[in-house]
Amino acid sequence: MRNIILIGFMGAGKTAVGNRLSKKLGYEYIDTDQYIEEKEGMTISNIFAEKGEEYFRNLETSVIKEWMLREKPTIFSTGGGMPLRRENAELLKELGVVVYLKAMADTIYDRVKGDTKRPLLQCDNPKQKIIDLLEIRNPKYEAACDFVVCVDNKDIQTVAGEVTKLL
């Protein structure tokens, strides 16, 4: 059994789908952002504010390396920026099957518009920020994955079912 790594933009449903898959397949589940928050004793927003994005991205890389030693089949939902580093993308593919949960900007905006815990969206025009970031990130996500599952207009159960069929 191989690990399953869910990548994609914030709000794509990685956490919800990861939880569903964990129950369905009997795998352990780890949300990378939550794991990092527990490890650092502070929120992602505070890590960004106090130590900077580069520090956070380095943490992500070290966490992936740590997980390479795990023996139990695990589902990992990554933070939206984790697979953007080439090193991380390569390590994630070594770690298991990488599935990109792809969502359009409108879907993402509808899901995250009221969330104040997302540091990259604390700006004057969060929807435009999403559009701009997706333009940069989509090709990187596609290069970093083994499979793409579109999540627009689908519920968690449907997306989890589509991921299961790919394995």
N, C-alpha and C positions, 0 to 999 in steps of 0.2 A: 504494500500500500504506500502510495506517495503522498506527500504533503500537498495541500491545495493552498495557493496564494492568490488572494483577491486584490487586484489593483484597480485604480480608477480615481477619478476626481472626487473631491469632497461631495457628499450628498448622493453619490451613485448607489448607495445601499450596501456597501461592503460589510459593515457591521451587522446589519439585519440579515443579510444573506448568509454571512459567515456563521451566525448563531443558528440559523435554520439548518444549514448544511451539517453543522456539528451534531445537532440532535438527530438528523436523518441518517447520517453515516456512522455515528458513534465516535467521531474524532474529537480530540481536544480542540479547544478554540482559544486563540490569542488575538486580541485587538492590539496592534502594535503601538498606537498612540497611548492607549490605557496602560500598556506594559511600561512604556517609557515614563509616563507620569508617575507610576508607582515607584519605578526605579530611581527617579530623580527627586521624588517628593514634592513635585510642583506641576502645575498644569502646563500644557503645551503653550498656551498664550503667555504664561509667565516665563517659560524657558526662552521663547522668542524675544520677549521684552528685556529680560535680564541678561541673557547669554548670547542671543543672536541666532539667526537662522543657520549659519555655518556650524555652530556648536550642535544644534539640533540635528542637522543632516549627518554629522559625524556620529552622533548617538545612534541614529538609524542604522548606519553601516555596522557599527559594533554589535548591535542587537541581532542583525541577520547572521553575523559570524557566530554569535553565541548559539543561535538556534540550529546551526548546522550540526551541532552535537546531540540534538534531541533524537530519541529513538522512537517515541510514540507518534503515530500519524496525527498530524495537526493541521487545522485550517487557520491560516493567518490572514487577517484583513489589515492591509497596510494603510499608512497615512498617504494622502494624495501625492505627496512629493517624493516618497521613498524610492520608487522605481525610476526617477528622473536621472539620477546619477548612474552613469554607465556601470560602475563597479557594483552598485546595488542591483541593477537589472540582471547582471550576470550571476551574482550570488543568489538572487531569488530563483532563477531558472535552475540552479544547482539544488536549491532547497526543495523544489517540487514543481508541480504543474501550475503555471501562472495564467490566471483568467482575468481579462480586462472587462470590468463592468462599465460599459460605455453609455453615457447619457448626454442628451442635448443640453445646451445652455439653459433653455427654458425650464426643463425638468429640474436641473440642479438649482436654479434660482428659486423655483417654487418650494423646494425642499429645505433650503438653507436661509431664506431671506430674513427670518427672525432670529437666527442663531448668532449670538454675540461672542461665542467662544471660538470663532474661526478667525485667526489673526490676519490671514490674507484678504479677508473681505471687510475689514474695518476701514472703509474708504467712502468717498462721496457717491460713487456709482458702482455698487457691488455687482450688478448684472453685467455691466461692461467689463469689469475686472474678470468675471467668469468667462466671458466670451474671449477676451484677450489671452487668458491663461490656457483655455482649451485649445486655442489655435497653436500655441507652443507645445502643449503637453500631449495632445492626441497622437501625433506621430511617434512620440517617445513611448507612450503607453503601448501603442500597437507594436513597436519594435521590441518591447520588453516582455510581451505575452506569448503564450502558446495558443490561446483561444480568445475570441471576443464574444461577449454576450451583450446585446443591446437591452437596456432596462427601461426605456421610455414606455410609458403606459402599461407597465406590467407590475403585478404585485410580487411580494417577496417569494411566495411559494412557487410561482411560475418561473422566476429567475433561478431559484435554487434547483428546480427541476431541470432547467436547461443546462445548468452547470453540471449536474449529476450525469446527464446524458453524454457529456463530452469526455467523461473520465474512463 
